[in-house]
Amino acid sequence: MSILICGSFAFDTIMVFPDRFRNHILPDKIHMLNVSFMVPAMRREFGGCAGNIAYNLAGIGGDVLPMGTVGEDFAPYAQWMDGFGISRRHVTVVPGAYTAQAFITTDVDDNQITAFHPGAMSEAHRNKVVDARGVTLGIVSPDGRAGMLQHAKEFAQAGIPFVFDPGQGLPMFTGAELQAFIDEATYVCVNDYEAQLLASKTGLSVKEIAARTRALIITKGADGSQIHVDGKMYEVPVVKAQRVVDPTGCGDAYRAGLLFGLSRGLDWETCGRIGALLGAMKIGQAGTQNHALDPEQFSERFRETFGYSY
């Protein structure tokens, strides 16, 4: 049965400025800033939370059904998805809109200047969870504000277990709205910074948030992850990467592993370890969907890494 992934699709245009921003910005003129950076290196990547999660989940054998809104410029991304057999049944094209996209310029000190255009993502509420058939598990990941609110309610009303993953969309919501998300969700997954922000905005402690959902999963980057369930906490260690190139998208890879494990009824530590291994594989490649995945090879690598099979 399918895993419904509600979230964004985006193009990420990444440019590298071979100097330091600070060398070209006059501190006493910051109030009238007008600068231009020559960027000889540039690449365009397929991204967005729904796209990234779907790519990872499909790559290890998950039955994935992404749901999102895109623009009229989506054709290259559509061909990419088709090449991996990822369904576009619930990817809705919004006429007259661009697909969400980020323009990121990075200097030699890894400082970044980013411009983000939400485009069609703001119309995410056009899609409805009830239109997807055969769904047994879902996730509400960063997307348009109205779409996230609607999809969480629809999952809850349909009795479909789902993960609430607010990510970078967390600041869009009030404390009361976030409490409603927590109560509607079956699971909540955040990184360590988001966990503190979620606690601050809701007035709930991490322990209280965990008590209001079946499980609270907190990813901590190089420090692994924690899974809070029934008053217990499972520590999942990070998997040592063969090389470290680009951490962007590692969180989405982890969530794909989590969903894969949940869909198969695996124990919590195994779910976390699948996510950790996917994250380690992703970090070795630039971009969010450029690491090669194969179900049998991934299963074997899991066995070699952890000493047992899932």
Beta strands, then each sheet from edge to edge (+ up, - down):
strand 1: 2-6
strand 2: 10-16
strand 3: 41-47
strand 4: 64-70
strand 5: 90-93
strand 6: 100-106
strand 7: 112-117
strand 8: 135-140
strand 9: 162-164
strand 10: 187-191
strand 11: 215-219
strand 12: 225-229
strand 13: 232-236
sheet 1: 5+ 4+ 1+ 8+ 9+ 10+ 11+ 12- 13+
sheet 2: 3+ 2- 6- 7+
end
